[in-house]
Amino acid sequence: MPATNLSDTSTWLPLDGLAPGFDANKAATVDDLDNQSFTLDCADGGTFSISFDSGRASWNEDGTAGETASETFLVDAGLFYVQFHPGAETSYSLLLDVRQGRALVITSTIGDGLPRVTQRFRPATIQGREAHGEEIAPSTALIGRRVQWVYSEEHAYEHVYLTPHWYTWQCLSGPERGLADTDENSVYQIRPGIYVFTWREKVIPCASVTVADHRNVRELRSHGSLFGLGEDGKTPTHFTFGAYGRLLSNTVYSPDYDPAGQ
């Protein structure tokens, strides 16, 4: 890779340039949800329905419907992460907890503002299943943690979770080695120790959704997707990946200065 001026963001690798090899640690997809249908009652009053058949999903969100290829990953017993990209400007991420009767619908949309890709979060319950356990809700549990994530033999990154709004990343290995930035993030707890962590970049027009299992700090596991615009600034780019991680350190703040309380 040619030498990069780390301070000149115009030379940073575009999203489609990152994709090759980034999915080496992606988990195998599962077909557990084939021939099943789910209707979700969203906390905002809307509905989202989806059915699965041989790697494809048919969906309807508040009257907007479609059918497209999808990928389903098993996160934990009865907990599934579904990812699909039905159109040029939108991708969907669905956390479906069939054991606890709860779900989270995340819509990532390419727009004209900053960041270019925005995200909408819709916690929901599953019709016909008793909702139990903790509600899916925003969480500050990751704040203060410093985590190493390895996506392939080549790609490794460090995350530092700063506040409910910001996190810092740096590339430890791979084509972006030496690059770092602080970007917007959102965190939702799905189950105790299992979180949805999303980020929205301001330099590269992209956003990510990941679901990360933090229950064993020495053996973290995540599944996720990146969605945004390619090098030409016009073509949508969408791909899925996985990573193995470990907790490097955890900062404990005094109560008066704890970012989680801001």
Backbone as JSON, one array per atom type, in Angstrom:
{
  "sequence": "MPATNLSDTSTWLPLDGLAPGFDANKAATVDDLDNQSFTLDCADGGTFSISFDSGRASWNEDGTAGETASETFLVDAGLFYVQFHPGAETSYSLLLDVRQGRALVITSTIGDGLPRVTQRFRPATIQGREAHGEEIAPSTALIGRRVQWVYSEEHAYEHVYLTPHWYTWQCLSGPERGLADTDENSVYQIRPGIYVFTWREKVIPCASVTVADHRNVRELRSHGSLFGLGEDGKTPTHFTFGAYGRLLSNTVYSPDYDPAGQ",
  "N": [[0.86, -1.2, 0.0], [0.62, 2.21, -0.87], [2.37, 4.97, 0.72], [0.53, 6.83, 3.11], [-0.84, 10.02, 3.7], [-1.64, 10.69, 6.79], [-3.1, 12.75, 7.84], [-4.52, 13.83, 5.78], [-7.59, 13.53, 4.86], [-8.76, 13.11, 2.4], [-7.36, 11.18, 1.12], [-7.95, 8.84, 2.32], [-8.9, 5.38, 2.54], [-11.59, 4.29, 0.48], [-14.95, 3.01, 1.11], [-15.61, 0.74, -0.5], [-13.05, -0.06, -1.1], [-12.14, -1.1, 1.25], [-13.55, -3.45, 1.6], [-12.6, -6.01, 0.37], [-11.59, -9.05, 1.7], [-12.27, -8.32, 4.29], [-14.25, -9.75, 5.46], [-13.37, -12.15, 6.52], [-13.58, -13.35, 9.07], [-16.25, -13.73, 9.36], [-19.24, -15.2, 10.59], [-20.85, -18.34, 9.79], [-23.87, -18.3, 7.91], [-27.28, -19.0, 8.91], [-30.2, -21.12, 8.51], [-32.37, -21.2, 10.18], [-34.7, -19.69, 10.44], [-36.19, -20.08, 8.19], [-39.22, -20.39, 6.34], [-40.76, -19.19, 8.27], [-42.72, -16.57, 9.75], [-42.94, -13.24, 11.03], [-44.47, -10.7, 12.93], [-43.97, -7.48, 14.05], [-44.6, -5.31, 16.72], [-43.92, -2.1, 16.98], [-42.38, 0.15, 19.31], [-42.92, 2.78, 18.77], [-45.42, 2.8, 17.74], [-45.78, 1.86, 15.15], [-45.64, -0.86, 12.7], [-43.81, -3.81, 11.76], [-43.29, -6.34, 9.53], [-42.07, -9.6, 8.61], [-40.98, -12.32, 6.59], [-39.36, -15.46, 5.94], [-37.5, -17.3, 3.52], [-35.46, -19.58, 2.21], [-32.97, -18.02, 2.17], [-33.96, -15.55, 1.49], [-35.87, -12.6, 2.19], [-39.1, -11.37, 2.82], [-40.61, -8.33, 3.41], [-42.39, -5.82, 5.3], [-42.76, -2.58, 6.14], [-44.61, -0.52, 7.89], [-46.39, -0.31, 5.72], [-44.71, -0.01, 3.52], [-43.29, -2.21, 1.33], [-41.26, -5.07, 0.39], [-39.03, -7.45, -1.22], [-36.16, -9.4, -0.88], [-32.74, -10.63, -1.08], [-31.27, -12.01, 1.89], [-29.28, -12.22, 4.9], [-28.82, -14.34, 7.67], [-27.75, -14.6, 10.99], [-26.81, -16.54, 13.79], [-26.8, -15.4, 16.99], [-27.05, -15.97, 19.72], [-28.69, -18.48, 21.74], [-31.83, -18.67, 20.36], [-31.67, -16.05, 19.49], [-31.35, -13.91, 16.84], [-29.59, -12.29, 14.17], [-30.4, -10.4, 11.44], [-29.68, -9.31, 8.19], [-30.22, -7.14, 5.47], [-30.31, -5.6, 2.19], [-32.36, -3.77, 0.56], [-32.64, -1.68, -1.28], [-31.27, 1.16, -3.12], [-30.69, 3.3, -1.37], [-31.08, 2.45, 1.22], [-30.61, 0.23, 3.98], [-31.39, -2.64, 6.0], [-31.27, -3.77, 9.35], [-31.95, -6.33, 11.55], [-32.67, -7.37, 14.76], [-33.74, -10.21, 16.22], [-35.28, -11.63, 18.77], [-36.46, -14.48, 19.47], [-36.88, -16.03, 21.65], [-37.33, -14.36, 23.83], [-39.28, -12.73, 22.91], [-38.86, -10.22, 21.76], [-37.6, -7.48, 19.71], [-35.45, -5.55, 17.53], [-35.46, -3.1, 15.14], [-33.41, -1.69, 12.75], [-32.88, 0.93, 10.61], [-30.81, 1.99, 8.1], [-29.9, 4.83, 6.3], [-28.92, 6.49, 3.37], [-28.16, 9.86, 2.99], [-28.05, 13.45, 2.5], [-26.84, 14.94, 4.46], [-24.61, 15.43, 7.26], [-23.6, 13.11, 9.53], [-23.38, 11.23, 6.39], [-24.78, 8.86, 6.27], [-27.52, 7.95, 8.08], [-29.26, 6.6, 10.98], [-32.09, 4.79, 12.13], [-33.78, 3.67, 14.98], [-35.86, 1.14, 16.18], [-37.25, -0.28, 18.73], [-39.14, -3.24, 19.51], [-41.9, -5.54, 20.06], [-42.71, -9.02, 19.6], [-45.44, -10.18, 17.9], [-47.76, -12.54, 19.21], [-46.0, -13.81, 20.9], [-44.98, -14.0, 24.21], [-43.61, -11.21, 25.68], [-40.72, -11.01, 27.57], [-38.16, -10.61, 30.1], [-35.54, -8.07, 30.08], [-36.39, -4.95, 28.55], [-35.45, -4.03, 25.19], [-33.19, -1.48, 24.9], [-31.55, 1.8, 24.86], [-28.13, 1.85, 25.97], [-25.5, 2.48, 28.33], [-23.47, 0.83, 28.98], [-21.06, 0.1, 27.73], [-19.34, 2.23, 27.91], [-16.16, 3.52, 28.62], [-14.78, 1.2, 28.1], [-12.09, -0.41, 26.39], [-11.41, -1.99, 23.47], [-10.15, -4.63, 21.47], [-10.62, -5.57, 18.14], [-10.64, -8.15, 15.76], [-10.85, -8.72, 12.41], [-9.9, -10.19, 10.32], [-6.97, -12.04, 9.25], [-5.51, -9.94, 8.44], [-6.87, -7.52, 9.05], [-7.36, -5.45, 11.78], [-8.7, -3.66, 14.54], [-8.99, -1.07, 17.02], [-11.31, -0.13, 19.49], [-12.54, 2.54, 21.42], [-14.82, 3.31, 23.75], [-16.47, 6.15, 24.38], [-18.57, 8.07, 25.15], [-22.22, 8.36, 25.44], [-22.62, 9.25, 22.84], [-20.25, 9.33, 21.34], [-17.42, 7.52, 20.0], [-14.03, 6.29, 19.7], [-11.93, 5.09, 17.13], [-9.13, 3.16, 15.99], [-6.99, 1.93, 13.45], [-5.24, -1.01, 13.74], [-4.03, -2.91, 12.19], [-3.77, -3.64, 8.73], [-5.09, -2.23, 5.62], [-5.81, 0.34, 6.43], [-4.07, 0.98, 8.42], [-2.8, 2.93, 11.06], [-4.6, 4.99, 10.71], [-7.14, 6.91, 12.37], [-10.05, 8.0, 14.18], [-12.75, 9.9, 15.61], [-16.09, 9.14, 16.0], [-19.72, 9.29, 15.62], [-21.8, 7.23, 17.71], [-24.16, 4.63, 18.65], [-25.67, 2.67, 21.18], [-27.4, -0.24, 22.07], [-28.83, -2.41, 24.47], [-29.42, -5.79, 24.01], [-29.68, -8.33, 25.2], [-28.62, -9.14, 28.56], [-25.25, -8.35, 28.56], [-25.05, -8.6, 25.8], [-24.91, -6.59, 23.03], [-26.13, -4.17, 20.68], [-24.07, -2.33, 18.71], [-23.58, 0.57, 16.99], [-22.19, 2.66, 14.42], [-21.52, 5.87, 12.87], [-19.84, 7.28, 10.33], [-17.95, 10.28, 9.64], [-15.98, 11.03, 7.82], [-15.57, 8.98, 5.8], [-18.33, 8.15, 3.8], [-20.35, 6.34, 5.37], [-21.97, 3.83, 7.43], [-22.26, 1.61, 10.23], [-23.63, -1.42, 11.54], [-23.4, -3.46, 14.29], [-23.68, -6.48, 16.19], [-22.73, -7.41, 19.31], [-21.24, -9.74, 21.44], [-20.44, -9.48, 24.65], [-20.07, -11.04, 26.89], [-18.03, -12.79, 27.71], [-15.1, -11.49, 28.42], [-12.62, -12.09, 27.4], [-13.08, -13.44, 25.1], [-14.65, -12.08, 22.99], [-17.3, -11.7, 20.6], [-18.5, -10.69, 17.44], [-20.97, -9.71, 14.98], [-21.71, -8.18, 11.9], [-22.41, -5.32, 9.7], [-21.51, -3.13, 7.01], [-22.44, -0.12, 5.41], [-22.82, 2.17, 2.81], [-21.47, 4.72, 0.66], [-19.51, 4.13, -2.27], [-16.21, 4.57, -3.78], [-16.72, 6.37, -5.85], [-18.56, 8.07, -4.81], [-21.23, 7.76, -5.33], [-22.21, 5.17, -5.78], [-23.92, 2.7, -4.01], [-22.56, 0.74, -1.36], [-22.44, -2.35, 0.27], [-21.85, -4.69, 2.75], [-21.32, -7.65, 4.73], [-19.81, -8.83, 7.84], [-17.62, -10.28, 10.34], [-16.17, -10.5, 13.65], [-13.57, -11.25, 16.03], [-12.9, -10.55, 19.43], [-11.32, -8.88, 22.27], [-11.32, -7.62, 25.6], [-9.33, -4.89, 26.34], [-8.87, -2.94, 28.3], [-10.52, -1.19, 31.01], [-11.93, 1.8, 31.82], [-12.65, 3.43, 34.81], [-14.61, 5.93, 35.97], [-14.73, 8.69, 38.28], [-17.75, 9.49, 40.07], [-18.64, 12.18, 39.61], [-17.58, 12.84, 37.16], [-18.26, 11.01, 35.25], [-18.79, 9.97, 32.0], [-21.02, 8.51, 31.26], [-23.09, 9.5, 32.68], [-23.72, 11.92, 31.59]],
  "CA": [[0.0, 0.0, 0.0], [1.43, 3.44, -0.89], [2.36, 5.76, 1.94], [-0.68, 7.65, 3.25], [-0.8, 11.19, 4.56], [-2.67, 10.36, 7.76], [-3.91, 13.93, 8.14], [-5.27, 14.22, 4.6], [-8.68, 12.56, 4.8], [-9.14, 12.84, 1.02], [-6.61, 10.01, 0.66], [-8.34, 7.66, 3.08], [-9.46, 4.29, 1.77], [-13.05, 4.31, 0.39], [-15.61, 1.84, 1.68], [-15.46, -0.43, -1.37], [-11.67, -0.5, -1.05], [-11.94, -1.85, 2.49], [-14.34, -4.69, 1.61], [-11.95, -7.29, 0.07], [-10.94, -9.72, 2.82], [-12.73, -7.85, 5.6], [-15.25, -10.68, 5.98], [-12.76, -13.46, 6.76], [-14.04, -13.91, 10.34], [-17.72, -13.74, 9.39], [-19.83, -16.48, 10.94], [-21.71, -18.96, 8.79], [-25.28, -17.97, 8.02], [-28.15, -20.11, 9.33], [-31.53, -21.13, 7.89], [-33.31, -21.53, 11.25], [-35.94, -18.92, 10.34], [-36.89, -20.38, 6.94], [-40.64, -20.75, 6.41], [-41.38, -18.56, 9.43], [-43.11, -15.18, 9.59], [-43.01, -12.51, 12.28], [-45.0, -9.34, 12.91], [-43.42, -6.75, 15.18], [-45.27, -4.1, 17.17], [-42.85, -1.19, 17.37], [-42.71, 1.01, 20.45], [-43.41, 4.06, 18.26], [-46.78, 2.63, 17.23], [-45.78, 1.27, 13.82], [-45.47, -2.31, 12.61], [-42.83, -4.34, 10.82], [-43.49, -7.78, 9.36], [-41.03, -10.21, 7.79], [-41.02, -13.76, 6.44], [-38.08, -15.95, 5.45], [-37.56, -18.48, 2.67], [-34.26, -19.93, 1.42], [-32.03, -16.92, 2.02], [-34.63, -14.33, 1.06], [-36.81, -12.04, 3.16], [-40.18, -10.49, 2.38], [-40.8, -7.45, 4.55], [-43.34, -4.72, 5.17], [-42.58, -1.62, 7.23], [-45.62, 0.54, 7.87], [-46.98, -0.21, 4.4], [-43.68, -0.09, 2.49], [-42.98, -3.62, 1.27], [-40.27, -5.5, -0.56], [-38.51, -8.82, -1.09], [-34.76, -9.32, -1.27], [-31.83, -11.57, -0.43], [-30.95, -11.65, 3.26], [-28.37, -13.09, 5.64], [-29.23, -14.52, 9.06], [-26.69, -15.11, 11.84], [-27.22, -16.91, 15.14], [-25.99, -14.68, 17.98], [-27.18, -16.73, 20.96], [-29.87, -19.34, 21.64], [-33.07, -17.95, 20.12], [-31.4, -14.65, 19.15], [-30.86, -13.87, 15.46], [-29.28, -11.02, 13.51], [-30.74, -10.48, 10.03], [-29.2, -8.14, 7.45], [-30.56, -7.12, 4.05], [-30.16, -4.32, 1.5], [-33.39, -3.86, -0.46], [-32.66, -0.58, -2.24], [-30.03, 1.91, -3.26], [-30.41, 4.25, -0.3], [-31.49, 1.94, 2.52], [-30.37, -1.15, 4.4], [-32.09, -3.0, 7.23], [-30.67, -4.69, 10.31], [-33.02, -6.79, 12.44], [-32.35, -8.26, 15.87], [-34.97, -10.93, 16.48], [-35.13, -12.5, 19.94], [-37.69, -15.27, 19.48], [-37.04, -16.61, 22.99], [-37.84, -13.35, 24.76], [-40.4, -12.02, 22.3], [-38.48, -8.83, 21.52], [-36.87, -7.24, 18.47], [-34.97, -4.2, 17.25], [-35.34, -2.83, 13.71], [-32.52, -0.56, 12.49], [-32.87, 1.34, 9.22], [-29.7, 2.87, 7.75], [-30.32, 5.54, 5.09], [-27.97, 7.45, 2.79], [-28.76, 11.17, 2.76], [-27.18, 14.53, 2.06], [-26.3, 15.67, 5.59], [-23.4, 14.91, 7.89], [-23.04, 12.1, 8.63], [-24.16, 10.95, 5.19], [-25.67, 7.73, 6.55], [-28.19, 8.07, 9.38], [-29.85, 5.35, 11.45], [-33.32, 4.85, 12.91], [-33.87, 2.51, 15.87], [-37.25, 0.87, 16.55], [-37.5, -1.45, 19.58], [-40.44, -3.82, 19.22], [-42.24, -6.86, 20.6], [-43.13, -9.95, 18.55], [-46.83, -10.62, 18.08], [-47.96, -13.96, 19.45], [-45.0, -14.32, 21.85], [-44.95, -13.2, 25.44], [-42.36, -10.47, 25.86], [-40.22, -11.07, 28.93], [-36.79, -10.12, 30.21], [-35.39, -6.62, 29.99], [-36.69, -4.33, 27.26], [-34.33, -3.56, 24.38], [-33.15, -0.04, 25.17], [-30.2, 2.37, 24.84], [-27.29, 1.43, 27.09], [-24.19, 3.12, 28.53], [-22.62, -0.19, 29.62], [-19.75, -0.03, 27.09], [-18.52, 3.43, 28.11], [-14.94, 3.26, 29.39], [-14.1, 0.0, 27.63], [-11.16, -0.35, 25.25], [-11.56, -3.34, 22.93], [-9.49, -4.98, 20.21], [-11.43, -6.39, 17.26], [-9.88, -8.73, 14.65], [-11.8, -9.08, 11.36], [-9.22, -11.16, 9.45], [-5.54, -12.08, 9.57], [-4.93, -8.64, 8.05], [-7.61, -6.37, 9.54], [-7.59, -5.37, 13.22], [-9.01, -2.3, 14.97], [-9.23, -0.82, 18.44], [-12.42, 0.78, 19.79], [-12.62, 3.12, 22.76], [-16.19, 3.79, 23.88], [-16.25, 7.37, 25.15], [-19.78, 8.67, 25.71], [-23.37, 7.84, 24.71], [-22.67, 9.76, 21.46], [-18.97, 9.27, 20.64], [-16.39, 6.5, 20.25], [-12.81, 6.47, 18.91], [-11.37, 3.89, 16.54], [-7.87, 3.25, 15.26], [-6.64, 0.71, 12.74], [-4.0, -1.6, 14.24], [-3.44, -3.72, 11.13], [-4.57, -3.63, 7.52], [-4.84, -1.11, 4.69], [-6.03, 1.62, 7.1], [-3.18, 1.05, 9.58], [-2.38, 4.28, 11.42], [-5.73, 5.92, 10.68], [-7.97, 6.94, 13.57], [-11.01, 9.09, 14.18], [-13.83, 9.83, 16.6], [-17.34, 9.21, 15.25], [-20.96, 9.06, 16.36], [-22.19, 5.85, 17.94], [-25.34, 4.34, 19.46], [-25.58, 1.34, 21.78], [-28.62, -0.8, 22.66], [-28.68, -3.73, 25.06], [-30.39, -6.77, 23.51], [-29.75, -9.19, 26.38], [-27.48, -8.8, 29.41], [-23.95, -8.68, 27.99], [-25.1, -8.62, 24.34], [-25.25, -5.22, 22.66], [-26.0, -3.62, 19.33], [-23.2, -1.15, 18.65], [-23.59, 1.13, 15.64], [-21.45, 3.92, 14.28], [-21.78, 6.66, 11.66], [-18.58, 7.99, 10.07], [-18.06, 11.6, 9.02], [-15.02, 11.16, 6.73], [-16.05, 8.05, 4.78], [-19.79, 8.17, 3.89], [-20.81, 4.99, 5.69], [-22.38, 3.53, 8.8], [-22.16, 0.19, 10.53], [-24.41, -2.04, 12.61], [-22.83, -4.71, 14.79], [-24.21, -7.04, 17.42], [-21.5, -7.88, 19.95], [-21.4, -10.52, 22.67], [-19.39, -9.08, 25.58], [-20.21, -11.77, 28.15], [-16.71, -13.29, 28.07], [-14.26, -10.37, 27.97], [-11.45, -12.61, 26.69], [-13.51, -14.04, 23.85], [-15.77, -11.34, 22.44], [-17.67, -12.09, 19.23], [-19.45, -9.75, 16.84], [-21.46, -9.89, 13.62], [-22.11, -6.83, 11.52], [-22.48, -4.9, 8.3], [-21.16, -1.76, 6.65], [-23.3, 0.36, 4.33], [-22.56, 3.56, 2.47], [-21.14, 5.02, -0.73], [-18.19, 3.72, -2.72], [-15.2, 5.58, -4.09], [-17.24, 7.39, -6.76], [-19.48, 8.93, -4.08], [-22.59, 7.58, -5.84], [-22.62, 3.77, -5.8], [-24.06, 2.1, -2.67], [-21.73, -0.41, -1.02], [-23.04, -3.02, 1.42], [-21.28, -6.02, 2.98], [-21.37, -8.15, 6.11], [-18.51, -9.26, 8.36], [-17.61, -10.73, 11.73], [-14.9, -10.22, 14.32], [-13.27, -11.76, 17.36], [-12.34, -9.45, 20.2], [-10.98, -9.04, 23.69], [-11.26, -6.38, 26.37], [-7.96, -4.49, 26.65], [-8.89, -2.23, 29.57], [-11.8, -0.57, 31.34], [-11.75, 3.01, 32.61], [-13.7, 3.68, 35.79], [-14.59, 7.35, 36.27], [-15.38, 9.12, 39.51], [-19.15, 9.79, 39.73], [-18.86, 13.54, 39.13], [-17.02, 13.03, 35.82], [-18.59, 9.83, 34.47], [-19.48, 10.34, 30.76], [-22.28, 7.8, 31.15], [-24.11, 10.27, 33.35], [-23.91, 13.23, 30.96]],
  "C": [[0.89, 1.25, 0.0], [1.35, 4.17, 0.43], [1.16, 6.7, 1.94], [-0.38, 8.85, 4.13], [-1.95, 11.04, 5.55], [-3.59, 11.54, 8.04], [-4.77, 14.38, 6.96], [-6.39, 13.21, 4.38], [-9.13, 12.27, 3.37], [-8.43, 11.62, 0.46], [-7.02, 8.74, 1.38], [-9.04, 6.64, 2.18], [-10.98, 4.39, 1.69], [-13.64, 3.0, 0.89], [-15.45, 0.61, 0.81], [-14.02, -0.91, -1.46], [-11.36, -1.3, 0.2], [-12.51, -3.26, 2.4], [-13.54, -5.97, 1.35], [-11.21, -7.85, 1.29], [-11.43, -9.35, 4.19], [-13.69, -8.84, 6.25], [-14.68, -12.04, 6.36], [-13.26, -14.12, 8.04], [-15.56, -13.87, 10.48], [-18.22, -15.13, 9.72], [-20.63, -17.04, 9.77], [-23.15, -18.5, 8.99], [-26.07, -19.22, 8.39], [-29.49, -19.98, 8.61], [-32.62, -21.44, 8.91], [-34.66, -20.84, 11.09], [-36.71, -19.2, 9.05], [-38.31, -20.85, 7.2], [-41.32, -20.23, 7.67], [-41.68, -17.1, 9.1], [-43.26, -14.53, 10.95], [-43.62, -11.13, 12.02], [-44.57, -8.65, 14.19], [-44.27, -5.52, 15.46], [-44.21, -3.16, 17.72], [-43.32, -0.25, 18.48], [-43.24, 2.37, 20.0], [-44.8, 3.98, 17.66], [-46.88, 2.01, 15.86], [-45.64, -0.24, 13.87], [-44.42, -2.65, 11.56], [-43.07, -5.84, 10.73], [-42.43, -8.32, 8.42], [-41.25, -11.71, 7.75], [-39.77, -14.21, 5.7], [-38.28, -17.21, 4.6], [-36.28, -18.59, 1.87], [-33.36, -18.74, 1.13], [-32.64, -15.64, 1.49], [-35.63, -13.91, 2.13], [-37.83, -11.19, 2.44], [-40.59, -9.65, 3.57], [-41.82, -6.37, 4.24], [-43.17, -3.83, 6.39], [-43.59, -0.49, 7.06], [-46.18, 0.77, 6.47], [-45.99, -0.19, 3.25], [-43.13, -1.51, 2.46], [-41.9, -3.92, 0.24], [-39.86, -6.94, -0.31], [-37.09, -8.82, -1.64], [-33.96, -10.43, -0.61], [-31.5, -11.07, 0.97], [-29.95, -12.64, 3.83], [-28.83, -13.14, 7.09], [-28.1, -15.18, 9.83], [-27.26, -15.44, 13.22], [-26.26, -16.26, 16.14], [-25.92, -15.46, 19.29], [-28.44, -17.58, 20.81], [-31.13, -18.5, 21.49], [-32.9, -16.49, 19.74], [-30.71, -14.59, 17.79], [-30.61, -12.44, 15.01], [-29.51, -11.22, 12.03], [-30.32, -9.19, 9.35], [-29.65, -8.23, 6.0], [-30.54, -5.69, 3.52], [-31.14, -4.3, 0.34], [-33.34, -2.77, -1.53], [-31.41, 0.23, -2.17], [-29.69, 2.72, -2.02], [-30.65, 3.7, 1.1], [-30.99, 0.53, 2.74], [-31.06, -1.38, 5.73], [-31.26, -3.98, 8.04], [-31.76, -5.04, 11.32], [-32.44, -7.71, 13.49], [-33.65, -8.89, 16.32], [-34.73, -11.93, 17.6], [-36.42, -13.31, 20.1], [-37.92, -15.92, 20.85], [-37.67, -15.64, 23.96], [-38.92, -12.47, 24.16], [-40.11, -10.57, 21.99], [-37.67, -8.7, 20.24], [-36.39, -5.8, 18.42], [-34.79, -4.08, 15.74], [-34.48, -1.57, 13.54], [-32.53, -0.29, 10.99], [-31.72, 2.32, 9.01], [-30.0, 3.49, 6.39], [-29.25, 6.53, 4.65], [-28.7, 8.75, 2.49], [-27.73, 12.19, 2.34], [-26.5, 15.27, 3.21], [-24.98, 15.09, 6.05], [-23.79, 14.39, 9.27], [-23.97, 11.77, 7.47], [-25.15, 9.81, 5.42], [-26.22, 7.89, 7.97], [-28.88, 6.75, 9.72], [-31.07, 5.61, 12.32], [-33.45, 3.55, 13.7], [-35.3, 2.35, 16.35], [-37.34, -0.4, 17.41], [-38.92, -1.94, 19.37], [-40.65, -5.09, 20.04], [-42.79, -7.7, 19.45], [-44.56, -10.41, 18.84], [-46.89, -12.13, 18.28], [-46.96, -14.59, 20.4], [-44.99, -13.4, 23.06], [-43.59, -12.53, 25.58], [-41.94, -10.55, 27.32], [-38.74, -10.72, 28.92], [-36.75, -8.62, 30.06], [-35.77, -6.12, 28.6], [-35.4, -3.98, 26.52], [-34.3, -2.03, 24.45], [-31.72, 0.47, 25.05], [-29.44, 2.01, 26.11], [-26.0, 2.24, 27.13], [-23.16, 2.12, 29.05], [-21.22, -0.27, 29.01], [-18.82, 1.13, 27.39], [-17.35, 3.12, 29.05], [-14.17, 2.05, 28.91], [-13.2, 0.31, 26.44], [-11.04, -1.77, 24.73], [-10.78, -3.48, 21.63], [-10.39, -5.91, 19.42], [-10.6, -6.85, 16.06], [-10.87, -9.28, 13.62], [-11.23, -10.1, 10.38], [-7.77, -11.23, 9.91], [-4.87, -10.75, 9.27], [-5.57, -7.47, 8.79], [-7.84, -6.45, 11.05], [-7.76, -3.9, 13.62], [-9.17, -2.26, 16.49], [-10.4, 0.16, 18.56], [-12.29, 1.26, 21.22], [-13.99, 3.79, 22.86], [-16.21, 4.94, 24.88], [-17.48, 7.87, 25.88], [-20.99, 8.01, 25.04], [-23.41, 8.25, 23.24], [-21.39, 9.5, 20.67], [-18.17, 8.01, 21.01], [-15.2, 6.82, 19.35], [-12.35, 5.12, 18.38], [-9.98, 4.19, 16.01], [-7.59, 1.9, 14.63], [-5.28, 0.22, 13.23], [-3.27, -2.4, 13.17], [-4.36, -3.68, 9.94], [-4.33, -2.39, 6.69], [-5.08, 0.26, 5.3], [-5.1, 1.81, 8.3], [-2.69, 2.48, 9.81], [-3.49, 5.3, 11.39], [-6.54, 5.81, 11.97], [-8.92, 8.12, 13.47], [-11.98, 8.88, 15.35], [-15.14, 10.09, 15.88], [-18.53, 8.99, 16.17], [-21.19, 7.56, 16.57], [-23.5, 5.78, 18.71], [-25.22, 2.9, 19.95], [-26.94, 0.97, 22.37], [-28.29, -2.14, 23.29], [-29.8, -4.62, 24.54], [-30.71, -7.79, 24.6], [-28.6, -8.77, 27.29], [-26.17, -9.29, 28.8], [-23.91, -8.74, 26.48], [-25.67, -7.28, 23.88], [-25.26, -5.04, 21.15], [-25.17, -2.36, 19.45], [-23.18, -0.67, 17.21], [-22.73, 2.38, 15.61], [-21.74, 4.54, 12.92], [-20.56, 7.55, 11.42], [-18.83, 9.31, 9.36], [-17.08, 11.8, 7.87], [-15.44, 10.27, 5.56], [-17.58, 7.99, 4.9], [-20.35, 6.77, 4.12], [-21.27, 4.92, 7.13], [-22.32, 2.02, 8.98], [-23.15, -0.19, 11.62], [-23.68, -3.31, 13.01], [-23.63, -5.17, 16.0], [-23.05, -7.79, 18.07], [-21.81, -8.56, 21.28], [-20.2, -10.23, 23.56], [-19.38, -9.92, 26.85], [-18.9, -12.38, 28.62], [-15.7, -12.28, 27.54], [-13.01, -10.83, 27.25], [-11.81, -13.2, 25.33], [-14.78, -13.34, 23.35], [-16.04, -11.83, 21.01], [-18.67, -11.08, 18.7], [-19.8, -10.17, 15.42], [-21.95, -8.53, 13.16], [-22.13, -6.58, 10.03], [-21.98, -3.46, 8.19], [-21.97, -1.37, 5.43], [-23.0, 1.82, 4.08], [-22.27, 3.7, 1.0], [-19.71, 4.61, -1.05], [-17.32, 4.89, -3.12], [-15.75, 6.7, -4.98], [-18.22, 8.33, -6.08], [-20.93, 8.78, -4.5], [-23.1, 6.15, -5.67], [-22.74, 3.21, -4.39], [-23.17, 0.86, -2.53], [-22.26, -1.02, 0.27], [-22.37, -4.38, 1.56], [-21.35, -6.36, 4.46], [-20.01, -8.7, 6.52], [-18.69, -9.83, 9.76], [-16.26, -10.45, 12.34], [-14.81, -10.97, 15.63], [-12.58, -10.65, 18.14], [-11.95, -9.84, 21.61], [-10.95, -7.66, 24.33], [-9.81, -6.09, 26.71], [-7.88, -3.79, 28.0], [-10.27, -1.65, 29.79], [-11.53, 0.61, 32.26], [-12.93, 3.21, 33.54], [-13.58, 5.13, 36.24], [-15.16, 7.6, 37.67], [-16.78, 9.61, 39.16], [-19.36, 11.18, 39.13], [-18.43, 13.73, 37.67], [-17.35, 11.86, 34.88], [-19.35, 10.23, 33.2], [-20.84, 9.65, 30.62], [-23.42, 8.59, 31.79], [-24.41, 11.61, 32.72], [-25.2, 13.24, 30.15]]
}
